[in-house]
Amino acid sequence: MQIHQIINSIFQSNTYILTNDKYCWIIDIGDTDKVYDYIDDKYNVKSIFITHSHFDHIYGLNNLIERFPDCTIYISESGKDGLFDDKRNFSLYHEQPITFKGGEIRVVKDRDIIRLSENIEMECIATPGHDTSCMTYRCGNYLFTGDSYIPNEKPVTKLKGGNKVDYQNSLQRILGIIDSDTIVCPGHGKLLPSILKISIRPVN
């Protein structure tokens, strides 16, 4: 499995594409034109993992589901609510109201394990604080933290749904699972060049 980063046009949020043979999995979805350019006709999108339901991490969702209607969306319970509420996902305040038009949603909880393929799994880790909907996802030695942890950036907890105490607890949890070979994939910010085209270690 390989990973590819896309920097989106709105707030420079990150989308990550995990590819394996003819399938791919996506972490957050912004500029779908960039996603389509990358996957071309080589990959079929199997599922999308949403780190939280703020609009800069979901604004491409309707477009993607229209093209890949069998794609499964994994998101927290609070995040699911945010998909259908343009006030809660803040898109209304940016003059780009977004409400989800429908598709297969599977609510994930803390410590859920989603099997992507025979030997690759995605672990779901609840990390509220930036927003109640925040989930961090771990796949092999890759950690997709969304806005729950952006290295060298001051956290944002003042928006509705944010909580400073929860954020600190979640941050300590995230830092506690980072080891020497963990590659942190945040919701915003540049990544080390080594993140590109590195094989994810299979589950034992």
C-alpha positions in Angstrom: 0.0 0.0 0.0 1.2 3.5 -0.8 0.1 7.0 0.3 -0.3 10.2 -1.5 -0.9 13.7 -0.1 -3.1 16.4 -1.7 -3.1 20.0 -0.4 -6.6 21.4 -0.9 -7.5 24.9 -2.0 -9.6 25.8 1.1 -7.4 26.5 4.1 -4.8 24.2 2.6 -6.4 21.2 4.4 -4.9 17.8 3.5 -6.4 14.9 1.8 -4.6 11.5 1.8 -5.1 8.7 -0.7 -4.1 5.2 0.3 -3.7 2.9 -2.8 -3.4 -0.8 -3.1 -3.7 -2.7 -6.5 -6.9 -1.3 -8.0 -8.5 0.1 -4.8 -8.0 3.2 -2.8 -9.1 4.7 0.5 -9.3 8.4 1.3 -8.7 10.4 4.5 -10.8 13.6 4.3 -12.0 15.0 1.0 -11.5 18.5 -0.4 -10.6 19.2 -4.0 -12.0 16.3 -5.9 -10.5 17.3 -9.2 -7.0 16.7 -7.7 -8.2 13.4 -6.4 -9.6 12.3 -9.8 -6.4 13.4 -11.5 -4.4 11.2 -9.2 -6.5 8.1 -9.2 -7.5 8.4 -12.9 -9.1 5.2 -13.9 -6.6 3.1 -12.0 -8.4 3.0 -8.7 -11.9 2.5 -7.3 -12.6 4.4 -4.1 -13.6 1.8 -1.4 -14.1 4.1 1.6 -13.5 7.6 3.0 -12.4 8.2 6.6 -13.4 11.6 7.9 -11.3 13.0 10.8 -14.0 15.6 11.7 -16.9 17.3 10.0 -15.5 20.9 9.5 -16.2 22.0 6.0 -12.6 22.2 4.8 -12.3 18.5 5.4 -15.6 17.4 3.8 -16.5 19.8 1.0 -15.7 17.3 -1.7 -17.8 14.6 -0.2 -21.0 15.0 -2.2 -19.1 15.1 -5.5 -17.1 12.0 -4.6 -20.1 10.0 -3.6 -21.9 10.9 -6.8 -19.0 9.4 -8.7 -18.4 6.5 -6.4 -21.9 5.7 -4.9 -20.8 2.4 -3.4 -18.1 4.1 -1.3 -18.5 3.8 2.5 -18.0 6.8 4.8 -16.5 6.2 8.2 -17.1 9.0 10.7 -17.9 9.5 14.4 -21.4 9.9 15.6 -20.9 13.6 16.2 -19.3 13.9 12.8 -22.3 12.3 11.2 -24.5 14.9 12.6 -22.2 17.6 11.3 -22.5 16.3 7.7 -26.2 17.2 7.6 -25.9 20.6 9.4 -24.2 23.5 7.6 -24.1 25.5 10.8 -22.4 22.8 12.7 -19.8 22.1 9.9 -19.3 25.9 9.6 -19.8 25.9 5.8 -22.7 28.3 6.1 -20.4 31.0 7.6 -18.0 30.7 4.7 -20.8 31.2 2.1 -20.4 27.6 0.9 -23.3 25.8 2.6 -22.6 22.0 2.5 -25.1 19.4 3.6 -24.6 15.7 2.8 -26.8 14.4 0.1 -26.7 10.8 1.2 -24.7 7.6 1.0 -23.5 4.7 3.1 -22.4 6.0 6.5 -20.8 3.8 9.2 -20.4 5.4 12.6 -17.1 4.5 14.2 -16.2 4.5 17.9 -13.0 4.6 19.8 -10.8 1.6 19.2 -12.9 0.3 16.3 -10.8 -1.7 13.8 -11.7 -1.5 10.1 -10.1 -4.0 7.8 -9.1 -2.5 4.5 -7.7 -5.6 2.9 -6.5 -9.0 3.9 -3.5 -7.7 5.9 -4.2 -3.9 6.3 -6.3 -2.5 9.1 -7.4 1.0 10.1 -7.7 1.7 13.8 -10.1 4.5 14.9 -9.1 6.6 17.9 -11.4 9.2 19.5 -9.6 12.5 19.9 -12.1 15.3 20.7 -11.1 18.8 21.6 -10.7 20.7 18.4 -14.3 19.5 17.8 -16.5 16.8 19.4 -16.4 14.9 16.1 -12.6 14.4 15.9 -11.2 11.0 15.2 -7.6 10.0 14.6 -6.9 7.0 12.3 -3.9 4.7 12.5 -2.8 2.5 9.6 0.5 0.7 10.1 3.0 3.3 11.2 0.9 6.2 9.7 -1.2 8.3 12.0 -3.8 10.5 10.5 -4.5 13.2 13.1 -6.8 15.7 11.3 -6.8 18.9 13.3 -6.4 17.0 16.6 -2.6 17.3 16.3 -0.8 19.6 13.9 2.9 19.7 14.7 4.2 23.1 15.5 0.8 24.7 15.2 -1.3 26.3 18.0 -4.5 24.3 18.6 -7.9 25.8 17.8 -10.5 25.0 20.5 -12.5 28.2 20.6 -15.0 27.2 17.9 -18.3 25.7 18.8 -17.7 22.0 19.6 -14.2 22.7 20.9 -13.0 22.1 24.4 -9.5 22.9 25.7 -9.5 20.2 28.4 -10.6 17.5 26.0 -8.0 18.7 23.5 -5.2 18.4 26.1 -6.3 14.9 27.0 -6.5 13.9 23.3 -3.1 15.4 22.6 -1.5 13.4 25.4 -3.2 10.3 24.0 -1.9 11.0 20.5 1.6 11.7 21.7 1.5 8.6 23.7 1.1 6.4 20.6 3.8 8.1 18.5 7.0 6.2 18.4 10.3 6.5 16.5 8.9 5.2 13.2 5.4 6.9 13.3 4.7 9.2 10.4 2.2 11.9 11.5 -0.2 12.9 8.7 -2.0 16.1 10.0 -5.1 17.8 8.6 -3.0 20.8 7.6 0.7 21.4 7.0 3.6 20.1 5.0 4.8 16.6 5.4 8.3 15.0 5.2 9.2 13.9 1.7 9.6 10.4 3.1 5.8 10.1 3.4 5.4 9.8 -0.3 5.3 6.3 -1.8 6.4 4.4 1.3 4.9 1.0 1.8 2.7 0.6 4.9 3.7 -2.4 7.0 1.1 -5.1 7.0 -0.7 -6.2 10.1 0.9 -9.2 11.8 
